[in-house]
């Protein structure tokens, strides 16, 4: 037993020796390294300290894709933030474009790692594996995109006297992508579900010649007849929180809250959608005001 204990102690000392002795050993903390530069004497050389290098080059050789961020200019000068996920294995690839109000960074940042499944949904990672470039764009006015956000922005016309809509934004985006993404082969498709399905449909209005396919999945089109706002009848009060979160701030970071455990009890307590909205300060939100001014299926 004693011999065993002695052997363990000897081994420990042998391991510790290089850490506590040796010529030229540098201390972990350099004298003066933590002194702010404005307090340092100009006559004294202070060695730099700390464990964070000026620059660090992370190994990315094993990654099967490239993630690229771009700002794409629209015809009115606004720039739309777009994330490209580009497969390395394909020299010239078609592009699948998803234009979303739900944050491009979030859609392309499910995690981190060398394969597309690390950062994308299952459907989009399969597209990258199949040799497609996936492009996800913040619609104008949301998150990192410039311009003004309008819920369900109408096409140019009586309800939209500006020069831009989701059709023109899709056109300008596709035009830029095929001209500026060196890995692209000149063919683009649009894809999306729900709101993103709506933007996919809008790409079909005066489509760009490079647009070869569109996959609008469960798009919202007629939001009075559909299940988005009125469902062909009374306003769906559960959509109040959606409108609040989507339009109270550019980054959708204004937190919704309720005053009771049960939503149904909250709805009953306020008595109507209008009074509930007023209690939550939603009279400040232009889209909410427009919605409550047109509860019937009128011309608007």
HUGI-V248533 format. One record per residue. N is the residue number from 0. RES is the residue in one small letter. D_FIRST is the distance of its C-alpha to the first C-alpha in Angstrom with 2 decimals. Layout:
# HUGI-V248533
[[N RES D_FIRST] [N RES D_FIRST]]
This chain:
# HUGI-V248533
[[0 x 0.00] [1 x 3.83] [2 x 5.48] [3 x 5.09] [4 x 6.28] [5 x 8.63] [6 x 9.92] [7 x 10.78] [8 x 12.52] [9 x 14.30] [10 x 15.48] [11 x 16.77] [12 x 18.63] [13 x 20.08] [14 x 21.44] [15 x 22.80] [16 x 24.50] [17 x 27.47] [18 x 28.14] [19 x 28.55] [20 x 30.19] [21 x 32.70] [22 x 36.42] [23 x 38.81] [24 x 36.44] [25 x 38.67] [26 x 37.96] [27 x 37.87] [28 x 40.83] [29 x 43.81] [30 x 45.74] [31 x 48.98] [32 x 48.26] [33 x 48.59] [34 x 51.89] [35 x 54.86] [36 x 57.22] [37 x 60.14] [38 x 58.29] [39 x 57.19] [40 x 59.04] [41 x 61.17] [42 x 60.28] [43 x 56.51] [44 x 54.64] [45 x 51.92] [46 x 49.38] [47 x 48.93] [48 x 45.82] [49 x 44.39] [50 x 42.66] [51 x 45.77] [52 x 47.78] [53 x 51.58] [54 x 51.72] [55 x 49.38] [56 x 50.43] [57 x 48.74] [58 x 48.45] [59 x 51.14] [60 x 51.80] [61 x 50.50] [62 x 52.81] [63 x 55.56] [64 x 57.97] [65 x 59.33] [66 x 59.89] [67 x 62.91] [68 x 64.61] [69 x 68.34] [70 x 71.18] [71 x 74.26] [72 x 77.67] [73 x 80.24] [74 x 84.00] [75 x 84.23] [76 x 81.60] [77 x 78.67] [78 x 75.44] [79 x 73.22] [80 x 69.45] [81 x 68.30] [82 x 64.94] [83 x 64.97] [84 x 62.26] [85 x 63.10] [86 x 61.57] [87 x 60.66] [88 x 61.47] [89 x 65.19] [90 x 67.38] [91 x 70.28] [92 x 69.68] [93 x 71.76] [94 x 70.94] [95 x 70.43] [96 x 71.30] [97 x 70.27] [98 x 71.97] [99 x 70.27] [100 x 70.45] [101 x 66.79] [102 x 65.07] [103 x 64.57] [104 x 61.22] [105 x 59.90] [106 x 61.27] [107 x 59.56] [108 x 56.31] [109 x 54.59] [110 x 51.33] [111 x 50.35] [112 x 49.42] [113 x 50.83] [114 x 52.89] [115 x 55.94] [116 x 54.30] [117 x 51.98] [118 x 54.95] [119 x 57.88] [120 x 58.92] [121 x 58.73] [122 x 62.47] [123 x 62.55] [124 x 59.44] [125 x 61.19] [126 x 64.22] [127 x 62.21] [128 x 60.62] [129 x 64.15] [130 x 65.26] [131 x 66.82] [132 x 66.50] [133 x 65.90] [134 x 67.63] [135 x 67.16] [136 x 69.49] [137 x 69.80] [138 x 73.41] [139 x 75.50] [140 x 74.63] [141 x 71.17] [142 x 67.81] [143 x 68.08] [144 x 71.60] [145 x 74.63] [146 x 77.86] [147 x 78.66] [148 x 77.16] [149 x 79.67] [150 x 78.54] [151 x 80.10] [152 x 82.09] [153 x 85.49] [154 x 87.08] [155 x 89.50] [156 x 92.67] [157 x 94.03] [158 x 90.61] [159 x 89.10] [160 x 91.54] [161 x 88.89] [162 x 88.53] [163 x 85.11] [164 x 83.56] [165 x 80.71] [166 x 82.95] [167 x 83.55] [168 x 79.92] [169 x 78.84] [170 x 81.54] [171 x 80.59] [172 x 76.88] [173 x 77.53] [174 x 79.90] [175 x 77.30] [176 x 74.50] [177 x 76.49] [178 x 77.66] [179 x 74.48] [180 x 71.47] [181 x 71.33] [182 x 69.21] [183 x 71.84] [184 x 74.38] [185 x 77.13] [186 x 76.71] [187 x 75.53] [188 x 74.97] [189 x 74.53] [190 x 72.28] [191 x 71.21] [192 x 70.98] [193 x 72.89] [194 x 73.77] [195 x 72.51] [196 x 74.72] [197 x 77.62] [198 x 76.99] [199 x 76.77] [200 x 80.18] [201 x 81.61] [202 x 80.75] [203 x 83.38] [204 x 86.16] [205 x 87.73] [206 x 84.73] [207 x 83.66] [208 x 84.63] [209 x 80.96] [210 x 80.07] [211 x 79.84] [212 x 78.23] [213 x 77.38] [214 x 75.02] [215 x 75.71] [216 x 73.52] [217 x 74.76] [218 x 76.62] [219 x 78.23] [220 x 81.93] [221 x 84.16] [222 x 81.98] [223 x 84.55] [224 x 84.78] [225 x 81.17] [226 x 78.06] [227 x 77.29] [228 x 79.50] [229 x 82.10] [230 x 81.58] [231 x 85.35] [232 x 85.68] [233 x 84.07] [234 x 81.58] [235 x 77.97] [236 x 76.41] [237 x 72.89] [238 x 74.05] [239 x 74.52] [240 x 70.88] [241 x 71.10] [242 x 74.13] [243 x 72.48] [244 x 69.32] [245 x 71.23] [246 x 73.94] [247 x 72.72] [248 x 70.91] [249 x 70.61] [250 x 66.86] [251 x 67.11] [252 x 64.68] [253 x 66.80] [254 x 64.86] [255 x 66.83] [256 x 66.22] [257 x 67.76] [258 x 68.52] [259 x 67.33] [260 x 64.75] [261 x 67.30] [262 x 69.48] [263 x 72.35] [264 x 72.46] [265 x 72.57] [266 x 75.47] [267 x 77.37] [268 x 76.77] [269 x 78.37] [270 x 81.22] [271 x 81.87] [272 x 80.32] [273 x 82.52] [274 x 81.44] [275 x 77.78] [276 x 78.18] [277 x 79.96] [278 x 77.23] [279 x 74.68] [280 x 76.85] [281 x 77.78] [282 x 81.37] [283 x 79.94] [284 x 79.15] [285 x 82.16] [286 x 81.17] [287 x 80.78] [288 x 84.23] [289 x 85.77] [290 x 84.14] [291 x 85.37] [292 x 88.85] [293 x 89.18] [294 x 87.87] [295 x 90.58] [296 x 90.96] [297 x 93.41] [298 x 94.34] [299 x 91.33]]
